[in-house]
Amino acid sequence: MSNEQKEPESNKPQTQSMGYWMAIGVAIGVALGAAFDNVGAGIAIGIAVGTAIGAAQKQRDKNE
């Protein structure tokens, strides 16, 4: 592929995907769930928090 056909590189820093934040949320949720003796609720809360952070970051990057 020639240089003319390649996409121009952006100067913006790369952002993390939503899956990354969901994984972080699940890890924190499992730790909190184990501490409070309710791992299932911790996983559910972790997924919700991770999705919310990922969506907020995606929206912020879209607005820039």
Buried (B, 14 or more C-beta within 10 A) or exposed (E): EEEEEEEEEEEEEEEEEBEBBBBBBBBBBBEBBEEEEEBEEBBBBBBEBBBBBBEEBBEEEEEE
